[in-house]
Amino acid sequence: MIDALDRTIIDRLQGDFPLVDRPYAAAAAALGIDESTLLDRLQRLLDRGLLSRFGPMYQVERMGGAFVLAAMQVADADWQQVVERVNAFPEVAHNYRRESAGGTPFNMWFVLATESAAAIDELIRRIETATGLPVFTFPKCKEYFVEMKLAVRE
């Protein structure tokens, strides 16, 4: 489980991260701990899978990059092998299994993020080659921002 300090770290670092030369030192000071303690705690939470990631959210398209939601239909017998091959690409994020979403045959869903729009097509070809399965994409039509901060309870 997590202790009171871990809860406080998670609660307080869900936004408004300091934009200074040493942001972790500033965040740690606000928490009443030192920078190395904060970094150690964050790494431990990540290593234990209690946090899936810790980092900024970028508007990749504003920086010239691209991202797209992608899906595949993967047989149960091939699931683990395909997951490993897809996740081997550093441009893949948020890979998860979802059964028959909205009646579609797709059960593997993931996000692709690249440095350019042209790189998306190349990445899809590489994933298809690695898995032997077609990748279907679902480009964003409209963007919504919903900020959700969740308190960590005992």
Residue pairs with C-beta under 8 A, 6 or more apart in sequence:
2 10
2 45
2 50
2 152
5 31
5 33
5 41
6 41
6 45
6 50
6 152
7 152
7 153
7 154
8 31
9 31
9 38
9 41
9 42
9 45
10 45
10 51
10 152
11 151
11 152
12 27
12 30
12 31
13 27
13 54
14 149
14 150
15 147
15 149
17 23
17 27
17 56
18 26
18 27
18 30
20 26
22 35
24 35
24 38
24 39
25 35
27 38
28 34
28 35
28 37
28 38
31 38
42 51
42 54
45 51
45 54
46 52
46 53
46 54
60 66
60 67
60 113
61 67
64 115
64 116
65 113
65 114
65 115
65 116
66 113
66 114
66 115
66 116
66 117
66 119
66 120
67 111
67 112
67 113
67 114
67 120
67 140
68 111
68 112
68 120
68 137
68 138
68 139
68 140
69 109
69 110
69 111
69 137
69 138
69 139
69 140
70 109
70 110
70 111
70 112
70 124
70 127
70 135
70 136
70 137
70 138
71 104
71 106
71 108
71 109
71 110
71 135
71 136
71 137
71 138
72 82
72 86
72 106
72 107
72 108
72 131
72 133
72 134
72 135
72 136
73 105
73 106
73 107
73 108
73 133
74 82
74 83
74 107
74 108
74 133
79 97
79 108
82 108
82 131
82 133
83 95
83 108
85 127
85 130
85 131
86 92
86 95
86 108
86 110
86 127
86 130
86 131
87 95
88 130
89 123
89 126
89 127
89 130
91 112
91 113
91 114
91 119
91 123
92 110
92 111
92 112
92 127
93 110
93 111
93 112
93 113
94 109
94 110
94 111
95 108
95 109
95 110
96 108
96 109
96 110
97 107
97 108
97 109
98 106
98 107
98 108
98 109
99 107
100 107
101 109
106 136
112 120
112 123
112 124
112 137
114 120
114 123
120 137
124 135
124 137
127 135
128 134
128 135
